[in-house]
Amino acid sequence: MSNEHETRCAGAQAGHPLHQAEALQRILDTCMRIPEAEHIPLEAGLGRVLYEDVLAPLNVPPDDNSAMDGYAMRAADLPSSGSASLRLSGRVLAGHPLGSAVGPGECVSIMTGALIPDGADTVVMREQTQAEDGLVRIGPGHRRGENIRRRGEDLRLGEAALARGRRLRPADLGLIASLGIPMIKVFRRPRVALFSTGDEICNLGDSPRGGQIYDSNRYSLRGLLEDLGAEVLDLGILPDEPERLRSALRESALSADAVLSSGGVSVGEADHVTRVLSELGRVSFWKIAIKPGRPLAFGILGQRTLFFGLPGNPVAAMVTFIRFVRPALQRISGQDPEELPSFEVPCLDALKKVPGRTEFQRGTLRRDDAGRLWVGVTGRQGSGILHSMSQATCLIVLEHDRGPVAAGETVTVQLLQG
């Protein structure tokens, strides 16, 4: 890390919050792709990230075939005006080649996907013909080559079907299967160690002592991690004890690609995460000009293990994950970071906003009687009100320099699901 970078980071820690765009860029500049790959069966590939291009080992389709149910014939027999009657000389089914050529004045019945027989170069749809007594009547207006899918039309031999770094979707699995490829090479899943900190939280099933609440963050964050395809190493709840934190961080650096903590990143007397991290690695920053989520520790443990210390408030933890952790894990897992879809819609509610920070309010999208899409907030917007996040379908993004929003004004929303 350069001296200039360290100086800028020190400035951020000293009380000058970073703009969220600068914070994200610093994080991404630190991320290194996981070097290991693995070969897996295609059926296990959903959500995995390709380690190398998938090249077509054959043409797709491998031969010219019919795009419609109809009749295959020679274009030379198509009438330019009036009509022509062709002798029906056979039938071609998908997977069963004809085995003979179509001659002058002849046609054959053909099904969708069946190979175009020798001699034929055109398919006329069945509903555009009249068949009677072994003859098929064809009208004018047809052209050579219509309704034929050409060899290699989808993919040519040796062409890249899918590029390295792509996270595989259901359609991608089908595409690879169409190439006859049973095994694929993918990046190893990122391993993420996850823990919560604080004596004020307890595990599910325990009886809360005075002032304690149940640990919800680990469950929300685990869900977000698994949705990204990460392998989660759950370390549970760690108490506010520097030595326990130091031991957990040291061990996690040996086994994980990233470490994710919630709580322990504010300026409270018992918040030890940032101080312990500075002893074991390099702290990049811990204040960002956003709401919720201003306190955020980021650093490196050992040689390359990313560390994220998220706020303890449940909504703040989820928002900072979406904005900063998600793109970082995409980067190390071999992907190019991909933002969740966003667009502009009018807002039903008046929103308070102070310029100088980016704010994320929880919203739901709805349509009015005219079919127009609007967004409204999900009730109270405190950073500890998890119900507002549970009800939300999107985040209402209020930009850094924006002030208050009047009802009816256009705002940017970012969907919580891609």
Disulfide bonds with the S-S distance in Angstrom:
none
